[in-house]
Amino acid sequence: MVAGFYVFTRQGNSPMYVEKNCCIEHEGRKFCAGGAVVTPAHIVAYPGKGGILNDWHGNPIGTWRTVSRWPIHSWIGSYMHQIEATVNGTLYTGRGFGEGMLYRGKVKKG
């Protein structure tokens, strides 16, 4: 189990991880993010430096790599990345803006 996660099971013995305490306070106001979520079918996490996949707090939870990227016109970033991530031996595929940005994926089949 990774620190900062709740762990519980759904439909058999498949673990699901949901990060907690993803809030900051700024000028007296509290702002919260959803944090990392890892299920047997989907993932939400944050690609970090050196191919390390992180939770919202920066704790390592797996690995990632960009398999393809293409230019886009967006205020968020210049390139969209096709990313493969591995967490606990499960391979996920999805898209994100690369290092330090949110990544969403689903289990890679085949």
PAKOLMI-927000 format. One record per atom (N, C-alpha, C): residue in one letter; x, y, z. Coordinates in steps of 0.02 Angstrom, whole numbers, padded with zeros to 5 digits, always signed. Layout:
aXYZ/...
//
This chain:
m+00042-00059+00000/m+00000+00000+00000/m+00044+00062+00000/v+00027+00111-00038/v+00063+00174-00043/v+00034+00222+00009/a+00079+00258+00043/a+00056+00308+00093/a+00013+00361+00059/g-00039+00383+00092/g-00082+00434+00065/g-00142+00406+00027/f-00150+00340+00027/f-00204+00309-00009/f-00250+00271+00038/y-00314+00270+00023/y-00360+00223+00052/y-00357+00161+00009/v-00365+00103+00038/v-00368+00042-00001/v-00430+00003+00018/f-00469-00018-00031/f-00526-00060-00018/f-00537-00103-00080/t-00580-00152-00076/t-00590-00196-00133/t-00660-00188-00161/r-00665-00203-00225/r-00728-00202-00261/r-00729-00262-00306/q-00783-00296-00308/q-00792-00354-00352/q-00734-00402-00348/g-00731-00439-00294/g-00678-00488-00286/g-00618-00458-00250/n-00559-00478-00272/n-00498-00456-00239/n-00461-00401-00276/s-00495-00365-00320/s-00463-00312-00358/s-00457-00249-00315/p-00394-00227-00301/p-00386-00168-00259/p-00402-00104-00296/m-00424-00054-00259/m-00436+00012-00287/m-00403+00062-00239/y-00366+00110-00266/y-00331+00159-00226/y-00361+00228-00239/v-00376+00264-00187/v-00402+00332-00193/v-00362+00376-00146/e-00328+00425-00174/e-00286+00469-00133/e-00329+00516-00091/k-00303+00535-00033/k-00339+00580+00012/k-00297+00641+00027/n-00327+00690+00059/n-00293+00751+00081/n-00257+00788+00026/c-00292+00803-00028/c-00263+00838-00086/c-00285+00911-00086/c-00273+00945-00031/c-00295+01014-00023/c-00237+01060-00005/i-00242+01121-00028/i-00195+01174-00008/i-00236+01233+00016/e-00205+01275+00057/e-00239+01336+00079/e-00200+01395+00053/h-00236+01443+00024/h-00205+01503-00005/h-00247+01563+00013/e-00216+01611+00046/e-00250+01673+00066/e-00316+01658+00103/g-00314+01608+00147/g-00372+01592+00188/g-00425+01549+00155/r-00414+01532+00091/r-00462+01489+00055/r-00432+01421+00044/k-00473+01370+00047/k-00450+01301+00038/k-00468+01277-00032/f-00419+01248-00067/f-00428+01221-00134/f-00410+01147-00133/c-00454+01104-00159/c-00443+01032-00158/c-00444+01003-00229/a-00401+00954-00240/a-00399+00918-00303/a-00422+00846-00291/g-00439+00811-00345/g-00461+00743-00338/g-00407+00694-00319/g-00344+00710-00336/g-00289+00665-00320/g-00286+00605-00366/a-00240+00560-00350/a-00231+00500-00391/a-00283+00447-00374/v-00304+00411-00426/v-00350+00355-00418/v-00325+00298-00462/v-00319+00239-00434/v-00299+00180-00473/v-00350+00126-00460/t-00382+00102-00514/t-00430+00047-00509/t-00406-00008-00556/p-00437-00066-00554/p-00418-00119-00601/p-00430-00099-00675/a-00471-00048-00688/a-00487-00029-00756/a-00462+00040-00777/h-00453+00086-00729/h-00435+00156-00745/h-00382+00184-00698/i-00351+00239-00721/i-00300+00272-00680/i-00303+00348-00690/v-00291+00384-00637/v-00280+00456-00639/v-00219+00468-00596/a-00165+00496-00625/a-00103+00506-00588/a-00063+00562-00620/y-00001+00572-00597/y+00039+00628-00618/y+00109+00605-00640/p+00125+00607-00705/p+00192+00589-00728/p+00245+00636-00698/g+00298+00606-00670/g+00351+00646-00640/g+00417+00638-00678/k+00468+00667-00651/k+00535+00665-00682/k+00562+00594-00682/g+00602+00579-00733/g+00636+00515-00736/g+00591+00455-00746/g+00532+00465-00773/g+00487+00409-00785/g+00451+00382-00724/i+00450+00421-00670/i+00416+00400-00608/i+00345+00428-00609/l+00296+00385-00599/l+00226+00406-00595/l+00210+00421-00522/n+00181+00479-00510/n+00169+00503-00442/n+00096+00511-00426/d+00082+00513-00361/d+00016+00535-00338/d+00018+00611-00333/w-00036+00642-00311/w-00040+00715-00307/w+00012+00745-00260/h+00030+00707-00208/h+00079+00730-00159/h+00151+00720-00182/g+00161+00688-00239/g+00228+00675-00264/g+00258+00609-00243/n+00218+00567-00211/n+00242+00500-00192/n+00242+00454-00253/p+00295+00415-00263/p+00296+00370-00321/p+00246+00312-00314/i+00209+00299-00369/i+00162+00243-00368/i+00174+00195-00426/g+00217+00214-00474/g+00230+00171-00531/g+00278+00205-00580/t+00277+00183-00642/t+00320+00211-00694/t+00278+00232-00754/w+00307+00275-00797/w+00272+00297-00857/w+00322+00312-00912/r+00295+00313-00974/r+00335+00334-01031/r+00289+00361-01085/t+00315+00410-01123/t+00278+00436-01180/t+00291+00391-01240/v+00239+00365-01271/v+00247+00322-01330/v+00236+00361-01394/s+00204+00419-01389/s+00192+00462-01447/s+00172+00531-01422/r+00184+00582-01463/r+00160+00649-01447/r+00147+00687-01511/w+00102+00735-01507/w+00085+00775-01566/w+00069+00846-01544/p+00084+00896-01587/p+00071+00965-01569/p-00004+00980-01567/i-00024+01022-01520/i-00093+01044-01515/i-00093+01119-01499/h-00149+01150-01508/h-00157+01221-01491/h-00198+01224-01427/s-00164+01236-01371/s-00198+01237-01306/s-00160+01283-01259/w-00195+01315-01213/w-00162+01356-01163/w-00129+01312-01110/i-00146+01248-01107/i-00118+01202-01057/i-00049+01179-01076/g-00039+01163-01140/g+00025+01138-01162/g+00030+01138-01238/s+00090+01127-01263/s+00102+01127-01335/s+00094+01059-01367/y+00100+01005-01327/y+00096+00937-01352/y+00049+00894-01310/m+00012+00851-01344/m-00026+00799-01311/m+00017+00736-01313/h+00021+00700-01257/h+00062+00640-01252/h+00018+00578-01246/q+00034+00527-01284/q+00006+00460-01273/q+00053+00426-01224/i+00027+00408-01166/i+00069+00384-01111/i+00049+00313-01092/e+00100+00272-01079/e+00090+00206-01049/e+00118+00209-00978/a+00080+00185-00931/a+00100+00185-00861/a+00091+00116-00832/t+00136+00097-00786/t+00131+00033-00752/t+00127+00045-00677/v+00074+00016-00646/v+00065+00019-00574/v+00049-00051-00549/n+00088-00075-00502/n+00078-00142-00474/n+00072-00196-00528/g+00112-00190-00581/g+00112-00241-00634/g+00057-00233-00686/t+00013-00184-00678/t-00041-00173-00726/t-00021-00117-00774/l-00028-00129-00840/l-00010-00080-00891/l-00073-00040-00911/y-00067+00027-00907/y-00121+00072-00926/y-00098+00114-00986/t-00146+00137-01027/t-00131+00182-01082/t-00180+00240-01079/g-00156+00299-01096/g-00199+00358-01094/g-00163+00419-01118/r-00192+00477-01104/r-00164+00540-01129/r-00154+00591-01073/g-00107+00635-01084/g-00093+00689-01038/g-00046+00738-01071/f-00030+00791-01035/f+00015+00843-01062/f+00087+00831-01041/g+00103+00773-01014/g+00172+00757-00998/g+00190+00768-00925/e+00254+00777-00914/e+00282+00782-00846/e+00249+00837-00805/g+00228+00818-00745/g+00198+00865-00698/g+00125+00881-00709/m+00096+00853-00761/m+00026+00866-00778/m-00017+00804-00765/l-00081+00813-00762/l-00128+00758-00750/l-00127+00708-00808/y-00130+00645-00791/y-00133+00590-00840/y-00194+00547-00824/r-00233+00531-00874/r-00291+00486-00866/r-00283+00429-00915/g-00296+00368-00892/g-00288+00311-00935/g-00334+00254-00916/k-00330+00201-00956/k-00368+00140-00943/k-00322+00081-00956/v-00341+00023-00932/v-00300-00037-00940/v-00289-00050-01015/k-00226-00065-01032/k-00210-00080-01101/k-00224-00153-01114/k-00264-00166-01164/k-00283-00235-01181/k-00240-00260-01238/g-00225-00325-01235/g-00188-00356-01290/g-00117-00354-01280/
//
